[in-house]
Amino acid sequence: MANIAVTLATEADTLRLGSVLAHAARRGDVIALDGPLGAGKTTLARGFIQALAGDAEEVVSPTFTLAQTYETASAVIWHFDLYRLKSSDEALEIGIEEAFIEGISLIEWPERLGGLLPNTRLDISLLHDGTGRKALLSGASWVDRFPELRKHVG
C-alpha cells in the first residue's frame, strides 16, 4: 500500500495539510486521525474544516460533545473526538453510521471504534518529531489521490 510521509515543522504546516486533504476529500470519506495528546489531530481537523467551511469557522475539539458537524457546499463534515468513549456502541448513539454514509468523517482516537471503524479510510498517524511533527498517511481508498497530494505536501 502506498504511503506518504509529511514533515510538519510548524502549526501552519499542519493546517495546510488539513486544507490540502479537504480539497481531495469526497462525500463518504472517513479519515482516522491517530496520535498522542498534543500531536496535532485537532489542528489538522481545523485546517480541513476551515478549508471547506471558511476561515471564520470556529473549530474546537469535540472532546466533551464527542461530535461536531459543519455544513459545507460539498458535504457535512463530522468531527469526532472519541477519547471519552467507553465502548464502541456509544458511537452508534452519536450518529457515526450516518456520518460514514452521508458526510466526511474526521475521527480523533479512531481505535476506540474497534470493529465499527471502516476498512475503507485514510489513516493519518501524527507523531512528535523533534521540535515539530510528522504525519504518515496511508489508505488504499486514497491511493488514486496520493499523486495529487504529493504535489502539495511532500
DSSP file (Angstrom, degrees, kcal/mol; ACC not computed):
  #  RESIDUE AA STRUCTURE BP1 BP2  ACC     N-H-->O    O-->H-N    N-H-->O    O-->H-N    TCO  KAPPA ALPHA  PHI   PSI    X-CA   Y-CA   Z-CA
    1    1 A M              0   0    0      0, 0.0     2,-0.1     0, 0.0   139,-0.1   0.000 360.0 360.0 360.0 140.0    0.0    0.0    0.0
    2    2 A A        -     0   0    0    137,-0.1   137,-0.8   138,-0.0     2,-0.3  -0.422 360.0-170.4 -72.4 146.0    1.3    3.5   -0.8
    3    3 A N  E     -A  138   0A   0    135,-0.2     2,-0.4    -2,-0.1   135,-0.2  -0.932  13.5-152.7-133.1 157.2    2.2    5.8    2.0
    4    4 A I  E     -A  137   0A   0    133,-2.2   133,-3.3    -2,-0.3     2,-0.5  -1.000   5.8-160.2-129.1 134.0    3.0    9.5    2.2
    5    5 A A  E     -A  136   0A   0     -2,-0.4     2,-0.4   131,-0.2   131,-0.2  -0.965  11.9-171.9-112.2 130.8    5.2   11.0    5.0
    6    6 A V  E     -A  135   0A   0    129,-2.9   129,-2.9    -2,-0.5     2,-0.5  -0.985  17.9-139.4-126.9 128.1    4.9   14.7    5.6
    7    7 A T  E     -A  134   0A   0     -2,-0.4     2,-0.6   146,-0.2   127,-0.2  -0.737  13.4-165.4 -83.9 130.8    7.1   16.8    7.9
    8    8 A L  E     +A  133   0A   0    125,-3.2   125,-2.1    -2,-0.5   121,-0.1  -0.795  16.0 168.5-119.0  84.9    5.1   19.4    9.8
    9    9 A A        +     0   0    0     -2,-0.6     2,-0.3   123,-0.2    -1,-0.1   0.795  66.4  22.3 -70.2 -28.8    7.7   21.8   11.2
   10   10 A T  S  > S-     0   0    0     -3,-0.1     4,-1.4     1,-0.1     3,-0.3  -0.844  81.9-106.7-134.5 167.9    5.0   24.3   12.3
   11   11 A E  H  > S+     0   0    0     -2,-0.3     4,-2.4     1,-0.2     5,-0.2   0.871 119.8  60.0 -61.4 -36.5    1.4   24.6   13.2
   12   12 A A  H  > S+     0   0    0      1,-0.2     4,-2.3     2,-0.2    -1,-0.2   0.863 101.3  53.9 -60.8 -35.9    0.8   26.3    9.8
   13   13 A D  H  > S+     0   0    0     -3,-0.3     4,-2.2     2,-0.2    -1,-0.2   0.887 108.6  49.0 -64.4 -38.5    2.2   23.2    8.1
   14   14 A T  H  X S+     0   0    0     -4,-1.4     4,-2.0     2,-0.2    -2,-0.2   0.910 111.5  48.5 -68.2 -42.4   -0.4   21.1    9.9
   15   15 A L  H  X S+     0   0    0     -4,-2.4     4,-2.1     2,-0.2    -2,-0.2   0.904 111.0  51.6 -61.4 -41.5   -3.2   23.5    9.0
   16   16 A R  H  X S+     0   0    0     -4,-2.3     4,-2.7     2,-0.2    -2,-0.2   0.896 106.7  52.7 -64.7 -41.5   -2.0   23.4    5.4
   17   17 A L  H  X S+     0   0    0     -4,-2.2     4,-2.5     1,-0.2    -1,-0.2   0.928 108.9  50.9 -59.5 -44.1   -2.0   19.6    5.3
   18   18 A G  H  X S+     0   0    0     -4,-2.0     4,-2.1     1,-0.2    -2,-0.2   0.907 110.7  49.0 -58.4 -42.1   -5.6   19.7    6.6
   19   19 A S  H  X S+     0   0    0     -4,-2.1     4,-1.7     2,-0.2    -2,-0.2   0.915 110.2  49.7 -64.8 -44.5   -6.5   22.1    3.8
   20   20 A V  H  X S+     0   0    0     -4,-2.7     4,-0.7     1,-0.2    -2,-0.2   0.918 112.1  48.6 -61.3 -43.6   -4.9   20.0    1.1
   21   21 A L  H >X S+     0   0    0     -4,-2.5     4,-1.1     1,-0.2     3,-0.9   0.885 106.5  57.4 -63.7 -38.7   -6.7   16.9    2.3
   22   22 A A  H >< S+     0   0    0     -4,-2.1     3,-0.5     1,-0.3    -1,-0.2   0.889 104.0  51.6 -59.9 -40.2  -10.0   18.8    2.4
   23   23 A H  H 3< S+     0   0    0     -4,-1.7    -1,-0.3     1,-0.2    -2,-0.2   0.661 113.5  45.2 -74.5 -14.2   -9.8   19.7   -1.3
   24   24 A A  H << S+     0   0    0     -3,-0.9    -1,-0.2    -4,-0.7    -2,-0.2   0.554  93.4 106.3 -98.6 -11.5   -9.1   16.0   -2.1
   25   25 A A    <<  -     0   0    0     -4,-1.1     2,-0.3    -3,-0.5    79,-0.1  -0.282  50.5-160.9 -74.9 154.7  -11.9   14.6    0.1
   26   26 A R    >   -     0   0    0     77,-0.1     3,-2.3    -2,-0.0    49,-0.1  -0.932  35.5 -81.7-131.3 154.0  -15.2   13.2   -1.1
   27   27 A R  T 3  S+     0   0    0     -2,-0.3    77,-0.2     1,-0.3    76,-0.1  -0.299 118.7  31.1 -51.8 134.7  -18.6   12.5    0.5
   28   28 A G  T 3  S+     0   0    0     75,-3.1    -1,-0.3     1,-0.3    76,-0.2   0.304  86.6 138.9  94.6  -8.3  -18.4    9.2    2.3
   29   29 A D    <   -     0   0    0     -3,-2.3    76,-2.7    74,-0.1     2,-0.5  -0.449  37.8-157.8 -71.5 142.4  -14.7    9.6    3.2
   30   30 A V  E     -b  105   0A   0     90,-0.2    92,-2.6    74,-0.2     2,-0.5  -0.991   5.6-168.4-119.7 125.8  -13.5    8.5    6.6
   31   31 A I  E     -bc 106 122A   0     74,-3.3    76,-2.8    -2,-0.5     2,-0.6  -0.962   7.5-155.6-120.1 115.7  -10.2   10.0    7.9
   32   32 A A  E     -bc 107 123A   0     90,-2.8    92,-3.0    -2,-0.5     2,-0.7  -0.814   4.8-159.4 -95.9 118.1   -8.8    8.4   11.0
   33   33 A L  E     +bc 108 124A   0     74,-3.2    76,-1.3    -2,-0.6     2,-0.3  -0.866  16.2 179.8-103.0 109.3   -6.5   10.8   13.0
   34   34 A D  E     + c   0 125A   0     90,-3.2    92,-3.4    -2,-0.7    74,-0.0  -0.837  22.0  98.2-112.8 146.1   -4.2    8.8   15.3
   35   35 A G        -     0   0    0     -2,-0.3    92,-0.1    90,-0.2    74,-0.1  -0.761  64.8 -71.4 155.3 163.0   -1.5   10.1   17.6
   36   36 A P    >   -     0   0    0      0, 0.0     3,-1.8     0, 0.0     5,-0.3  -0.147  69.7 -66.9 -70.8 170.3   -0.8   11.0   21.2
   37   37 A L  T 3  S+     0   0    0      1,-0.3     0, 0.0     2,-0.1     0, 0.0  -0.313 124.4  19.0 -53.8 136.4   -2.2   14.0   23.1
   38   38 A G  T 3  S+     0   0    0     -3,-0.1    -1,-0.3     1,-0.1    -3,-0.0   0.574  85.3 121.8  79.1   9.8   -0.8   17.2   21.6
   39   39 A A  S <  S-     0   0    0     -3,-1.8    -2,-0.1    87,-0.1    88,-0.1   0.632  88.2 -97.8 -81.7 -12.6    0.3   15.6   18.3
   40   40 A G  S  > S+     0   0    0     -4,-0.2     4,-2.6    86,-0.1     5,-0.2   0.605  77.8 135.6 110.5  14.4   -1.9   18.0   16.2
   41   41 A K  H  > S+     0   0    0     -5,-0.3     4,-2.2     1,-0.2     5,-0.1   0.941  80.5  41.6 -60.7 -48.7   -5.1   16.0   15.5
   42   42 A T  H  > S+     0   0    0      2,-0.2     4,-2.6     1,-0.2    -1,-0.2   0.863 113.1  54.5 -68.8 -35.3   -7.4   18.9   16.2
   43   43 A T  H  > S+     0   0    0      2,-0.2     4,-2.2     1,-0.2    -2,-0.2   0.924 109.4  47.2 -63.6 -44.1   -5.1   21.4   14.4
   44   44 A L  H  X S+     0   0    0     -4,-2.6     4,-2.1     1,-0.2    -2,-0.2   0.927 112.4  50.1 -62.2 -44.1   -5.2   19.2   11.2
   45   45 A A  H  X S+     0   0    0     -4,-2.2     4,-3.0    -5,-0.2     5,-0.2   0.894 108.1  53.8 -60.6 -40.2   -9.0   18.9   11.6
   46   46 A R  H  X S+     0   0    0     -4,-2.6     4,-2.8     1,-0.2     5,-0.3   0.929 108.9  48.0 -60.9 -45.9   -9.3   22.7   11.9
   47   47 A G  H  X S+     0   0    0     -4,-2.2     4,-1.3     2,-0.2    -1,-0.2   0.892 113.9  48.3 -61.0 -39.6   -7.3   23.2    8.7
   48   48 A F  H  X S+     0   0    0     -4,-2.1     4,-1.0     2,-0.2    -2,-0.2   0.959 115.2  42.7 -63.8 -53.5   -9.5   20.7    6.9
   49   49 A I  H >X S+     0   0    0     -4,-3.0     4,-3.1     1,-0.2     3,-0.7   0.912 113.5  50.7 -64.9 -44.5  -12.8   22.1    8.1
   50   50 A Q  H 3X S+     0   0    0     -4,-2.8     4,-1.6    -5,-0.2    -1,-0.2   0.807 102.8  61.6 -66.3 -28.1  -11.8   25.8    7.6
   51   51 A A  H 3< S+     0   0    0     -4,-1.3    -1,-0.2    -5,-0.3    -2,-0.2   0.841 119.4  26.5 -64.3 -32.0  -10.7   24.9    4.0
   52   52 A L  H << S+     0   0    0     -4,-1.0    21,-0.5    -3,-0.7    -2,-0.2   0.731 130.9  37.1-102.2 -27.6  -14.3   23.9    3.2
   53   53 A A  H  < S-     0   0    0     -4,-3.1    -3,-0.2     1,-0.2    -2,-0.2   0.575 117.7 -93.2-102.6 -12.0  -16.4   25.9    5.7
   54   54 A G    ><  -     0   0    0     -4,-1.6     3,-1.8    -5,-0.4    -1,-0.2  -0.020  30.4 -91.4 109.2 145.4  -14.4   29.1    5.6
   55   55 A D  T 3  S+     0   0    0      1,-0.3    -1,-0.1    -4,-0.1    -5,-0.1   0.743 120.6  63.5 -61.6 -24.5  -11.6   30.5    7.7
   56   56 A A  T 3  S+     0   0    0     -6,-0.1     2,-0.3    -3,-0.1    -1,-0.3   0.640  75.7 111.6 -77.1 -12.4  -14.0   32.3   10.1
   57   57 A E    <   -     0   0    0     -3,-1.8     2,-0.5    -7,-0.1    -3,-0.1  -0.449  69.3-133.9 -64.9 122.7  -15.5   28.9   11.2
   58   58 A E        -     0   0    0     -2,-0.3     2,-0.5    -8,-0.0    -1,-0.1  -0.687  24.6-170.4 -80.1 123.6  -14.5   28.3   14.8
   59   59 A V        +     0   0    0     -2,-0.5     2,-0.3   -16,-0.0   -13,-0.1  -0.962  10.6 168.0-121.1 117.0  -13.3   24.7   15.1
   60   60 A V        -     0   0    0     -2,-0.5     8,-0.0   -14,-0.0    -2,-0.0  -0.860  45.4 -88.2-122.2 159.8  -12.7   23.3   18.6
   61   61 A S        -     0   0    0     -2,-0.3     2,-0.6     1,-0.1     3,-0.4  -0.482  29.7-140.7 -66.2 131.3  -12.0   19.8   19.7
   62   62 A P     >  +     0   0    0      0, 0.0     4,-2.4     0, 0.0    19,-0.4  -0.127  55.4 136.9 -84.3  41.5  -15.3   18.0   20.4
   63   63 A T  T  4 S+     0   0    0     -2,-0.6    21,-0.3     1,-0.2    18,-0.0   0.888  77.7  30.2 -55.5 -43.7  -13.8   16.3   23.4
   64   64 A F  T  4 S+     0   0    0     -3,-0.4    -1,-0.2     1,-0.1    -3,-0.0   0.794 126.1  42.1 -91.3 -29.0  -16.9   16.8   25.6
   65   65 A T  T  4 S-     0   0    0     -4,-0.2     2,-0.7     1,-0.1    -2,-0.2   0.643  92.1-145.3 -88.0 -15.2  -19.6   16.7   22.9
   66   66 A L  S  < S+     0   0    0     -4,-2.4    15,-2.0    15,-0.1     2,-0.3  -0.062  74.6  38.7  73.8 -31.2  -18.0   13.8   21.1
   67   67 A A  E     -D   80   0A   0     -2,-0.7     2,-0.4    13,-0.2    13,-0.2  -0.997  56.6-175.6-149.7 142.8  -19.1   15.1   17.7
   68   68 A Q  E     -D   79   0A   0     11,-1.9    11,-3.1    -2,-0.3     2,-0.4  -0.979  15.9-150.6-129.8 145.1  -19.4   18.5   15.9
   69   69 A T  E     -D   78   0A   0     -2,-0.4     2,-0.4     9,-0.2     9,-0.2  -0.911   6.2-165.4-118.7 149.9  -20.9   18.9   12.5
   70   70 A Y  E     -D   77   0A   0      7,-2.1     7,-2.9    -2,-0.4     2,-0.4  -0.988  16.1-138.4-135.1 121.7  -20.1   21.6    9.9
   71   71 A E  E     +D   76   0A   0     -2,-0.4     2,-0.3     5,-0.2     5,-0.2  -0.665  32.1 167.0 -80.3 128.3  -22.2   22.3    6.9
   72   72 A T        -     0   0    0      3,-0.7   -19,-0.1    -2,-0.4   -20,-0.0  -0.877  48.9-106.2-133.2 169.4  -20.3   22.9    3.7
   73   73 A A  S    S+     0   0    0    -21,-0.5     3,-0.1    -2,-0.3   -20,-0.1   0.824 118.8  42.0 -65.1 -31.2  -21.1   23.1    0.0
   74   74 A S  S    S-     0   0    0      1,-0.3     2,-0.3   -22,-0.2    -1,-0.2   0.813 128.5 -38.6 -89.6 -30.5  -19.6   19.7   -0.7
   75   75 A A        -     0   0    0     -5,-0.1    -3,-0.7   -23,-0.1     2,-0.5  -0.959  64.0 -81.4-178.4 165.1  -20.8   17.7    2.3
   76   76 A V  E     -D   71   0A   0     26,-0.4    28,-2.3    -2,-0.3     2,-0.6  -0.750  44.5-142.8 -80.2 129.5  -21.4   17.8    6.1
   77   77 A I  E     -De  70 104A   0     -7,-2.9    -7,-2.1    -2,-0.5     2,-0.6  -0.853  10.3-159.2 -96.2 127.3  -18.2   17.3    7.9
   78   78 A W  E     -De  69 105A   0     26,-3.2    28,-3.1    -2,-0.6     2,-0.6  -0.933   3.3-164.9-105.2 121.9  -18.4   15.3   11.1
   79   79 A H  E     -De  68 106A   0    -11,-3.1   -11,-1.9    -2,-0.6     2,-0.4  -0.934  11.3-172.4-110.6 112.4  -15.6   15.8   13.5
   80   80 A F  E     -De  67 107A   0     26,-3.3    28,-3.0    -2,-0.6     2,-0.5  -0.843  18.6-171.7-106.9 139.5  -15.4   13.1   16.2
   81   81 A D  E     + e   0 108A   0    -15,-2.0     3,-0.4   -19,-0.4    28,-0.2  -0.933   9.3 176.9-125.1 105.8  -13.2   13.0   19.3
   82   82 A L    >   +     0   0    0     26,-2.3     3,-1.7    -2,-0.5    27,-0.1   0.195  42.9 114.7 -98.7  15.6  -13.7    9.6   20.8
   83   83 A Y  T 3  S+     0   0    0      1,-0.3    -1,-0.2    25,-0.1   -20,-0.1   0.859  81.4  44.5 -54.0 -39.1  -11.2    9.9   23.6
   84   84 A R  T 3  S+     0   0    0     -3,-0.4    -1,-0.3   -21,-0.3     2,-0.1   0.415  83.1 123.9 -90.5   2.2  -14.0    9.6   26.2
   85   85 A L    <   -     0   0    0     -3,-1.7     3,-0.1     1,-0.2    -3,-0.0  -0.424  42.3-167.3 -64.7 132.7  -15.9    6.7   24.6
   86   86 A K  S    S+     0   0    0      1,-0.3     2,-0.3    -2,-0.1    -1,-0.2   0.752  73.5   5.8 -91.3 -28.2  -16.3    3.8   27.0
   87   87 A S  S >  S-     0   0    0      1,-0.1     3,-1.3    27,-0.0     4,-0.4  -0.985  72.2-115.1-150.5 156.5  -17.4    1.4   24.3
   88   88 A S  T >> S+     0   0    0     -2,-0.3     3,-1.3     1,-0.3     4,-0.6   0.783 110.4  70.5 -64.5 -25.5  -17.7    1.4   20.5
   89   89 A D  H >> S+     0   0    0      1,-0.3     3,-0.9     2,-0.2     4,-0.8   0.817  86.9  65.7 -60.8 -30.1  -21.5    1.0   20.9
   90   90 A E  H <> S+     0   0    0     -3,-1.3     4,-0.7     1,-0.2     3,-0.4   0.802  91.2  64.1 -62.1 -27.7  -21.6    4.6   22.2
   91   91 A A  H X4>S+     0   0    0     -3,-1.3     5,-1.7    -4,-0.4     3,-0.6   0.829  94.9  58.8 -65.7 -30.6  -20.5    5.8   18.8
   92   92 A L  H X<5S+     0   0    0     -3,-0.9     3,-1.2    -4,-0.6    -1,-0.2   0.855  99.9  57.8 -65.2 -33.7  -23.8    4.4   17.3
   93   93 A E  H 3<5S+     0   0    0     -4,-0.8    -1,-0.2    -3,-0.4    -2,-0.2   0.724 103.5  52.5 -70.2 -21.7  -25.7    6.7   19.6
   94   94 A I  T <<5S-     0   0    0     -4,-0.7    -1,-0.2    -3,-0.6    -2,-0.2   0.283 121.3-101.7-101.0  11.4  -24.0    9.8   18.3
   95   95 A G  T <>5 +     0   0    0     -3,-1.2     4,-2.0    -4,-0.1    -3,-0.2   0.751  67.7 148.6  86.7  25.1  -24.8    9.1   14.6
   96   96 A I  H  ><S+     0   0    0     -5,-1.7     4,-2.2     1,-0.2     5,-0.1   0.851  71.9  55.2 -65.7 -33.4  -21.5    7.7   13.4
   97   97 A E  H  > S+     0   0    0      2,-0.2     4,-1.3     1,-0.2    -1,-0.2   0.915 108.3  48.8 -65.1 -41.5  -23.1    5.4   10.8
   98   98 A E  H  > S+     0   0    0      1,-0.2     4,-3.2     2,-0.2     5,-0.5   0.915 109.8  53.0 -61.1 -43.5  -25.0    8.3    9.3
   99   99 A A  H  X S+     0   0    0     -4,-2.0     4,-1.8     1,-0.2   -71,-0.3   0.903 105.4  54.0 -59.8 -42.5  -21.7   10.3    9.1
  100  100 A F  H  < S+     0   0    0     -4,-2.2    -1,-0.2     1,-0.2    -2,-0.2   0.829 118.8  34.4 -62.3 -32.1  -20.0    7.4    7.3
  101  101 A I  H  < S+     0   0    0     -4,-1.3    -2,-0.2    -3,-0.3    -1,-0.2   0.909 129.3  28.0 -88.5 -47.6  -22.7    7.4    4.6
  102  102 A E  H  < S+     0   0    0     -4,-3.2   -26,-0.4    -5,-0.2    -3,-0.2   0.752 118.9  22.9 -92.3 -27.4  -23.7   11.0    4.2
  103  103 A G  S  < S-     0   0    0     -4,-1.8   -75,-3.1    -5,-0.5     2,-0.5  -0.285  82.5 -84.0-123.2-159.4  -20.7   13.1    5.2
  104  104 A I  E     - e   0  77A   0    -28,-2.3   -26,-3.2   -77,-0.2     2,-0.5  -0.988  43.9-150.0-114.7 128.2  -17.0   13.3    5.5
  105  105 A S  E     -be  30  78A   0    -76,-2.7   -74,-3.3    -2,-0.5     2,-0.5  -0.888  15.7-172.0-110.9 125.6  -15.8   12.0    8.9
  106  106 A L  E     -be  31  79A   0    -28,-3.1   -26,-3.3    -2,-0.5     2,-0.6  -0.972  17.5-167.7-108.6 121.2  -12.7   13.2   10.8
  107  107 A I  E     -be  32  80A   0    -76,-2.8   -74,-3.2    -2,-0.5     2,-0.4  -0.926  12.2-163.8-123.7 112.7  -12.1   10.8   13.7
  108  108 A E  E    S+be  33  81A   0    -28,-3.0   -26,-2.3    -2,-0.6   -74,-0.2  -0.752  84.3  15.9 -86.9 140.1   -9.7   11.5   16.6
  109  109 A W  S >  S+     0   0    0    -76,-1.3     3,-1.7    -2,-0.4    -1,-0.2   0.934  76.3 172.9  62.8  50.8   -8.9    8.4   18.7
  110  110 A P  G >   +     0   0    0      0, 0.0     3,-2.2     0, 0.0     4,-0.3   0.739  64.4  75.1 -64.2 -24.0  -10.3    6.0   16.0
  111  111 A E  G >  S+     0   0    0      1,-0.3     3,-1.1     2,-0.2     6,-0.1   0.725  81.6  71.9 -61.8 -18.9   -9.1    2.9   17.8
  112  112 A R  G <  S+     0   0    0     -3,-1.7    -1,-0.3     1,-0.2   -21,-0.1   0.631  87.3  65.1 -71.0 -13.0  -12.0    3.4   20.2
  113  113 A L  G X  S-     0   0    0     -3,-2.2     3,-2.3     1,-0.2    -1,-0.2   0.685  78.3-178.9 -82.3 -18.1  -14.3    2.3   17.4
  114  114 A G  G X  S-     0   0    0     -3,-1.1     3,-1.5    -4,-0.3    -1,-0.2  -0.329  71.3  -0.7  55.4-129.2  -13.0   -1.2   17.3
  115  115 A G  G 3  S+     0   0    0      1,-0.3    -1,-0.3    -4,-0.0    -2,-0.1   0.555 124.6  72.4 -70.5  -8.9  -14.8   -3.1   14.5
  116  116 A L  G <  S+     0   0    0     -3,-2.3    -1,-0.3     2,-0.1    -2,-0.2   0.662  71.3 101.9 -79.4 -15.2  -17.0   -0.2   13.6
  117  117 A L  S <  S-     0   0    0     -3,-1.5     4,-0.1    -7,-0.1   -87,-0.0  -0.572  81.7-119.0 -72.1 120.2  -14.1    1.6   12.0
  118  118 A P        -     0   0    0      0, 0.0    -1,-0.1     0, 0.0    -2,-0.1  -0.249   5.7-138.7 -61.2 144.7  -14.5    1.2    8.2
  119  119 A N  S    S+     0   0    0      1,-0.1     2,-1.1    -3,-0.0    -2,-0.0   0.809  93.8  73.4 -69.6 -30.2  -11.7   -0.6    6.4
  120  120 A T  S    S+     0   0    0     20,-0.1     2,-0.3    19,-0.1   -90,-0.2  -0.751  78.6 105.0 -89.4 100.0  -12.1    1.9    3.6
  121  121 A R  S    S-     0   0    0     -2,-1.1     2,-0.5   -92,-0.1    20,-0.5  -0.970  71.0-102.9-162.9 168.9  -10.5    5.0    5.1
  122  122 A L  E     -c   31   0A   0    -92,-2.6   -90,-2.8    -2,-0.3     2,-0.5  -0.948  33.5-153.7-103.7 123.8   -7.4    7.3    5.2
  123  123 A D  E     -cF  32 138A   0     15,-3.4    15,-2.2    -2,-0.5     2,-0.5  -0.860  11.0-173.7 -97.8 129.6   -5.2    6.7    8.2
  124  124 A I  E     -cF  33 137A   0    -92,-3.0   -90,-3.2    -2,-0.5     2,-0.6  -0.973   4.9-165.8-124.1 116.2   -3.2    9.6    9.4
  125  125 A S  E     -cF  34 136A   0     11,-2.5    11,-2.3    -2,-0.5     2,-0.5  -0.902   7.0-160.2-101.2 120.6   -0.7    9.0   12.2
  126  126 A L  E     - F   0 135A   0    -92,-3.4     2,-0.4    -2,-0.6     9,-0.2  -0.885  14.7-180.0-103.4 129.0    0.6   12.2   13.7
  127  127 A L  E     - F   0 134A   0      7,-2.7     7,-2.4    -2,-0.5     2,-0.3  -0.949  33.6-110.9-130.5 145.5    3.9   11.9   15.7
  128  128 A H  E     - F   0 133A   0     -2,-0.4     2,-0.3     5,-0.2     5,-0.3  -0.587  35.5-175.8 -69.6 136.8    6.1   14.2   17.6
  129  129 A D  E >   - F   0 132A   0      3,-2.6     3,-2.0    -2,-0.3     2,-0.3  -0.775  54.1 -64.0-141.3  90.5    9.3   14.6   15.6
  130  130 A G  T 3  S-     0   0    0     -2,-0.3    -1,-0.1     1,-0.3     0, 0.0  -0.527 117.6 -17.3  65.7-125.2   12.0   16.7   17.4
  131  131 A T  T 3  S+     0   0    0     -2,-0.3    -1,-0.3    -3,-0.1     2,-0.1   0.533 140.3  36.9 -89.0  -6.5   10.5   20.2   17.7
  132  132 A G  E <  S- F   0 129A   0     -3,-2.0    -3,-2.6  -122,-0.0     2,-0.3  -0.192  84.9-102.6-118.9-148.3    7.9   19.6   15.0
  133  133 A R  E     -AF   8 128A   0   -125,-2.1  -125,-3.2    -5,-0.3     2,-0.4  -0.895  13.6-143.2-139.5 167.5    5.7   16.7   13.9
  134  134 A K  E     -AF   7 127A   0     -7,-2.4    -7,-2.7    -2,-0.3     2,-0.5  -0.994   9.4-154.0-133.2 141.7    5.4   14.1   11.2
  135  135 A A  E     -AF   6 126A   0   -129,-2.9  -129,-2.9    -2,-0.4     2,-0.5  -0.969   2.9-162.7-116.6 131.9    2.3   12.8    9.5
  136  136 A L  E     -AF   5 125A   0    -11,-2.3   -11,-2.5    -2,-0.5     2,-0.4  -0.967  11.1-165.3-113.4 118.7    2.1    9.4    8.0
  137  137 A L  E     +AF   4 124A   0   -133,-3.3  -133,-2.2    -2,-0.5     2,-0.3  -0.874  16.8 156.8-108.2 134.0   -0.7    8.9    5.5
  138  138 A S  E     +AF   3 123A   0    -15,-2.2   -15,-3.4    -2,-0.4  -135,-0.2  -0.991   6.7 130.1-151.5 151.5   -1.9    5.5    4.3
  139  139 A G    >   -     0   0    0   -137,-0.8     3,-1.8    -2,-0.3     4,-0.5  -0.351  44.3-138.5 159.6 118.5   -5.1    4.1    2.9
  140  140 A A  G >  S+     0   0    0      1,-0.3     3,-1.0     2,-0.2     4,-0.3   0.825 104.5  60.5 -58.2 -33.8   -5.9    2.0   -0.2
  141  141 A S  G 3  S+     0   0    0    -20,-0.5    -1,-0.3     1,-0.2     3,-0.1   0.639 108.2  45.3 -71.6 -11.7   -9.1    4.1   -0.9
  142  142 A W  G X> S+     0   0    0     -3,-1.8     3,-2.0   -21,-0.3     4,-1.1   0.412  79.3 102.8-107.6  -0.6   -6.9    7.2   -1.3
  143  143 A V  G X4 S+     0   0    0     -3,-1.0     3,-0.6    -4,-0.5    -2,-0.1   0.855  80.0  54.7 -55.2 -38.2   -4.1    5.7   -3.5
  144  144 A D  G 34 S+     0   0    0     -4,-0.3    -1,-0.3     1,-0.2     4,-0.3   0.718 111.4  46.2 -68.3 -18.6   -5.6    7.4   -6.6
  145  145 A R  G <> S+     0   0    0     -3,-2.0     4,-2.1     1,-0.1     3,-0.3   0.596  90.2  85.1 -96.3 -14.2   -5.5   10.7   -4.8
  146  146 A F  H <X S+     0   0    0     -4,-1.1     4,-2.9    -3,-0.6     5,-0.2   0.876  82.3  57.8 -59.8 -41.5   -1.9   10.4   -3.4
  147  147 A P  H  > S+     0   0    0      0, 0.0     4,-1.1     0, 0.0    -1,-0.2   0.924 110.8  43.9 -57.5 -42.2   -0.1   11.6   -6.6
  148  148 A E  H  > S+     0   0    0     -3,-0.3     4,-0.7    -4,-0.3     3,-0.3   0.901 113.0  51.6 -67.3 -40.7   -2.0   14.9   -6.4
  149  149 A L  H >X S+     0   0    0     -4,-2.1     4,-2.0     1,-0.2     3,-1.1   0.903 104.0  57.9 -61.8 -40.3   -1.5   15.2   -2.6
  150  150 A R  H 3X S+     0   0    0     -4,-2.9     4,-1.5     1,-0.3    -1,-0.2   0.833  98.4  61.0 -60.3 -32.0    2.3   14.6   -3.1
  151  151 A K  H 3< S+     0   0    0     -4,-1.1    -1,-0.3    -3,-0.3    -2,-0.2   0.823 115.8  32.2 -61.8 -30.3    2.4   17.7   -5.3
  152  152 A H  H << S+     0   0    0     -3,-1.1    -2,-0.2    -4,-0.7    -1,-0.2   0.670 131.4  23.9-104.1 -20.4    1.2   19.8   -2.4
  153  153 A V  H  <        0   0    0     -4,-2.0  -146,-0.2  -133,-0.0    -3,-0.2   0.513 360.0 360.0-130.6  -5.3    2.6   18.3    0.7
  154  154 A G     <        0   0    0     -4,-1.5    -4,-0.2    -5,-0.3  -149,-0.2   0.448 360.0 360.0 129.5 360.0    5.7   16.2    0.1
